[in-house]
Amino acid sequence: MIRPHLSSLLAKSKVKLSIFGQSIEMTLPEIAQFIEEQAEGKLTDEEIRYLESLSAHGPKDYPSGIDSETRKFLRPMRNFGLILTIPRNVFLAQAVGIELSTFGRLYLRARLGVK
């Protein structure tokens, strides 16, 4: 009973983003739409599950490095700013872990508000 009302409120609430010294206000559905457009359509179910897993369980460790196939999977999410490498600012081939970025957390919150 409460969920539809909560979703309605979240859909109308605005978030202020500062990007490159400029501030804009967007609703959570607009943020979700923006990210999905940047992701050339919608993110795949597998990508969304991966992001949700990072949100629920924290960073994912790759102590032996990230193999080529996994790098292909992660690259779009990294390019969209949804995930970060550990250590920061290294190529995926050099990373030993992946964590959810602030933008990734915001996307997941926006996605929940849109459902």
C-alpha positions in Angstrom: 0.0 0.0 0.0 2.8 2.4 0.9 5.1 1.4 -2.0 3.1 3.1 -4.8 3.0 6.4 -2.8 6.7 6.2 -2.0 7.6 5.5 -5.6 5.5 8.4 -6.7 7.3 10.7 -4.2 10.8 9.5 -5.3 9.9 9.9 -8.9 9.2 13.6 -8.3 12.1 14.4 -6.0 15.0 16.2 -7.5 18.7 15.5 -7.0 21.3 18.2 -7.6 24.3 17.1 -9.5 27.5 19.0 -9.9 29.5 18.0 -13.0 32.5 19.8 -14.3 31.7 22.9 -12.1 28.1 23.0 -13.4 25.1 22.1 -11.3 21.9 20.6 -12.6 18.8 19.3 -10.9 17.2 16.0 -12.2 14.6 13.7 -11.0 15.5 10.1 -10.3 13.7 8.8 -13.4 15.6 11.4 -15.5 18.9 10.1 -14.0 18.0 6.5 -14.8 17.0 7.5 -18.4 20.2 9.5 -18.8 22.4 6.6 -17.8 20.5 4.1 -19.9 20.8 6.5 -22.9 24.5 6.7 -22.3 24.6 2.9 -22.1 23.2 2.7 -25.7 19.8 1.6 -24.6 19.2 -0.3 -21.4 21.8 -2.0 -19.3 21.5 -5.8 -19.6 20.0 -7.8 -16.7 23.4 -9.3 -16.1 25.0 -5.8 -15.7 22.2 -4.7 -13.4 22.6 -7.8 -11.3 26.4 -7.1 -11.1 25.7 -3.6 -9.9 23.2 -4.7 -7.4 25.7 -7.3 -6.1 28.3 -4.6 -5.6 25.7 -2.5 -3.8 24.6 -5.4 -1.5 28.0 -7.1 -0.9 30.6 -4.3 -1.4 33.6 -4.4 -3.7 34.4 -7.5 -5.7 38.0 -8.8 -5.4 39.9 -10.1 -8.4 43.2 -11.0 -6.6 44.6 -12.8 -9.7 43.6 -9.9 -12.0 40.6 -9.6 -14.3 40.5 -12.0 -17.2 39.8 -10.8 -20.7 36.2 -11.9 -20.9 35.4 -10.2 -17.6 37.1 -7.0 -18.7 34.8 -7.0 -21.8 31.8 -7.3 -19.5 33.0 -4.6 -17.1 34.3 -2.1 -19.7 30.9 -0.5 -20.6 29.9 -0.1 -16.9 33.3 1.5 -16.2 33.0 3.7 -19.2 29.6 5.0 -18.1 31.1 5.8 -14.6 29.0 3.2 -12.8 32.0 1.2 -11.4 35.5 2.1 -10.3 38.7 0.1 -10.4 40.7 -0.8 -7.3 43.2 0.8 -7.2 41.7 3.8 -8.8 42.6 5.1 -12.2 44.2 2.0 -13.6 43.2 0.0 -16.6 40.9 -3.0 -16.0 43.8 -5.3 -16.7 45.7 -3.8 -13.8 42.8 -3.8 -11.3 42.5 -6.2 -8.4 39.0 -5.2 -7.5 35.9 -3.4 -8.6 33.6 -1.2 -6.6 30.3 0.7 -7.2 30.8 4.4 -7.9 28.6 7.1 -6.5 27.0 7.4 -9.9 26.3 3.7 -9.9 24.7 3.9 -6.5 22.6 6.9 -7.7 21.6 4.9 -10.8 20.4 2.0 -8.6 18.4 4.3 -6.4 16.9 5.9 -9.5 16.0 2.5 -10.9 14.2 1.6 -7.7 12.2 4.8 -7.9 11.2 4.1 -11.5 9.9 0.6 -11.0 
